[in-house]
Amino acid sequence: LSKAGGPAASGASSSVREIAAGPVKPIKISAMGRHFVEDDGAFAAEVERIADSKDPAIAAKLDKYIPVANRAVKFDRLMAAEKVVRAERPELIADGE
């Protein structure tokens, strides 16, 4: 809210609305012949963190799902990271998935 009591001009109030409303419902997305679920962000953030990690232990987990020739391809790293998160962090998976 602004000082006058009206809505704030920036996106500051949008995060407050999201917190008050609770997590966003999962949205199913189809792209490039694959199906994805966009959830409230915790799952997606963990997938992104793992896909971008330089940690050798995490890279070894990703290598189980990525052909050697595709290790540098971001899309393949994201797909492998999604599999790792699904296996290791089931609490982040959206309901109904």
N, C-alpha and C positions, 0 to 999 in steps of 0.2 A: 504494500500500500504506500501511496505517496504521503507526504506530510499533511496534505489537505484531506486525506481519508479516501481518496480515489484509488483506482488500481495503479500499480507501479508501471512505469513506462518500459522498463527492461524486463528480461526474462527471470528476474529474481523471484517473482511470485509464482512462476510456473513450477519451480522445484518444490515450493511449499504445497501447491495443489497436488502434485504427484505423490508427495509423502502423505498428505491427508487422504487421498483417494486409495492408497495402497498400491501394490505392484500392478503393473499393466498386464492385462491378460495376454497369453501367448498368441502370436500371430503366425500362421503357417505361410511360408513363402516358397514359391517354385521358381527356380532360376537355373539355367544351363542344364536342364534335364534332371535336376536334383531337387529335393524338398528339404527345407530348413524350417526351424521354428525360432522365431524371434521372441525371446522372453523378456523378463523385467530387467535384464542387463547383467545380473550376476553370472549367469552361465556364459553369456557372450564375452564378458570381461575376462573370465578365466580362460576361455578358449584363445582369446587374443594374447593374453599374457604368455601362455604356453607356446603358441605359434611363434612369438617374437623372441622367446628366451634363447640365450646363448649358453645356458648351463648344459654341460656335457651329459649329465644324467637325464635331463628333460629331452635333449636331442636324441638320446638312445631310445627313449620311449616313442618319440615321433618316427624314428627310423623303422620301427616295426610295421608302420603303415604307409611309408613313402618309398617308392623306388629310388635308388641312388641317384639316377639322372634327374629326378624332380625335387631334390632336397631344397633347392633355392626358390622354387615356385611358391609364392605366397598362398595361392588357392589350395595347393596340395598340403601345405603346412597347416592351414586352417582346418582342412578336412581331417587330417591326422590328429590335430589337437582336440577337435570335437570328440573323436573316438576315445582319446585319453581321458578327457574330462568325464565323459559318460561312464567310463569304467571306474574311475577313481573318486569322482565327486557326485554320486547319485543324488545328493541332497540339493544340488543346483538345477536338476532337470525339472522343467515345468510339468505340472500335473497334466495327465492325459496324453503324454507324449509316448 
